[in-house]
Amino acid sequence: IAAHAASATANSTVTILAPVTITKTADLVFGTVSAGTTAGTVVMSTAGARSVTGGAVLSSTATGNAAAFNLTGNANSTYAITLPTSTTLAGPGTSMTLNTFTSNPSTTGTFNGSGSATLAVGGTLAIGANQTAGSYTGSFSVTVDYN
């Protein structure tokens, strides 16, 4: 009896994802605030609305804004957002802590059919009692990657 060999052909495929890019279009700015005799916080929402607790007082001189980023990636793909835990703003007085970061979308998002998306980031700034007047600055990193 002769052996009968058989063969078949299979295709192989791969999809290479476009690299995710993130570009800052606006900084997180808390605007102008007066320090009180007791500590307080200023919260900047992802929609750019400020609120205050404790001794801090909001000024209408400069209202600030949420941070904004443009994202690009593979069309219709989902992505995860990683926000920092906290960072420090340094200036002429005691450093202030920026934490409780929030984002819109909050933890994941989806690139549109053109492969783009926007991301807004807010946070909570702790202002000390009798905080020294002046300009304070710091930086933070946001990471976006495919799910």
N, C-alpha and C positions, 0 to 999 in steps of 0.2 A: 504494500500500500504506500503510495507516494504521499509525502507531507505537503499540505497546502498552506502556504504562508499568506497572510493578509496584512495589509497596511492601511492606515488612514492618515489624513493630514489635518492638523489643527492650526488655527491662527493664534497668534499671540498679540496682545495689545497692551498699551500703557497710556495713561493720561498724565501729562506733566502739568502740575498746578502752576499758575502764574504766581510769582512771589508776591506776598502781601506787602504793601507799602503803606506807611502812615506818615502824613505830613501835617504839622501843626499849622492851623490858620488863625488861631487866637490863643493868647495866654489866659490863664486863670487869674482874674484881677478882682480883688475884693473892694476896690474903690477907696473912698476916703472915709475913715472911721475915727471917732474920738474915743480915747481910753477913759474909763471911769475910775473911781476909787476902789472898785471891786473888779475882779476878773470877769471876762465875758467871752462870748464866741460870736463869730459872724459866719453864717452859712450861705454859701453861694449854690443855688440849685443848678441843675443841668439846663434849665430854661433861662438862666441868667437873673433870677430873682434873689435878692438878699433878704435875710432875716437875722435877728440879733437876740442874744440872751445876756443876762447879767449886766455888768456895768458898761459894756461897749455901747456907743451911740452912733448910728449911721448918719452920714452927712450926704446931702444931695449934690454936693460939689462934683463928685465922680462916683457913679453908681457901680462901675465894674461890669464884669461879664464872666460867663463860664468859659472854660477852655474849649477849643473846637479843633477837630482833626478831620482831614479828608483821608479816606481809606480806599485802596484799590486791591483787587484780587480776582479770583476766578468767578465768573458770572454765576449767580444763584447759589454759591457755596456759603456755608455757615462759618462763622468765626467766633473765637472766644476772646474775651477782653480780660486782661489782668491789670488791676489798678494797684498802686503802691499802698503800703500800710500807713506810712506817715513820712513827712519830710519837715525840714526846718527852714524858716524864713529868718535871715540874719539882717541886722541893721545897726543903728546907733545904740540901741538898748538891748535888753535881754532878748534872746532868740525866741521866736514864737513857733508853735507846732501846728502844722497843717495835717489833718487826718480825716477819717470818715469820708473817703473819696466815694463819689457816686458817678455813674455814667448812664447815658441814654444812647443806645440800648444798654441795659444793665449788665448782663454777664455774657450774653451771646447776641449775635446779629447775623444778618444775611446780606451778602452783596446783591445788588440789583442785577437786572439782566445785562447791564453794561459793565458789571464788575466794579461798581463803586458804591460807597456808603459814607455816611458822616457819623461822627462820634462827638458827643458833648460830655465834658467832665466838670463836676463841681466838687466842693469839699467844705470842711469846717475848719476855721482858723481860730485858735485859742489866743485871746489877747489878754495880757497880764494887767493886773491892777496898776494904774498909773504908768502904763507902758510909755517909754520914752518916745517923743515925737520924732518922726523922720520916715524915710523910705526903707522898707524891708523887702528882701528878695530871696527866692529859693527856686529850686527846680524839682521836677518829678518826672518819672518815666511811665508811659502807658505801653503795654504790649498787646498786640493783636496777632493771633495766629489761627490757622484753620482748625476746626474741631476734628 
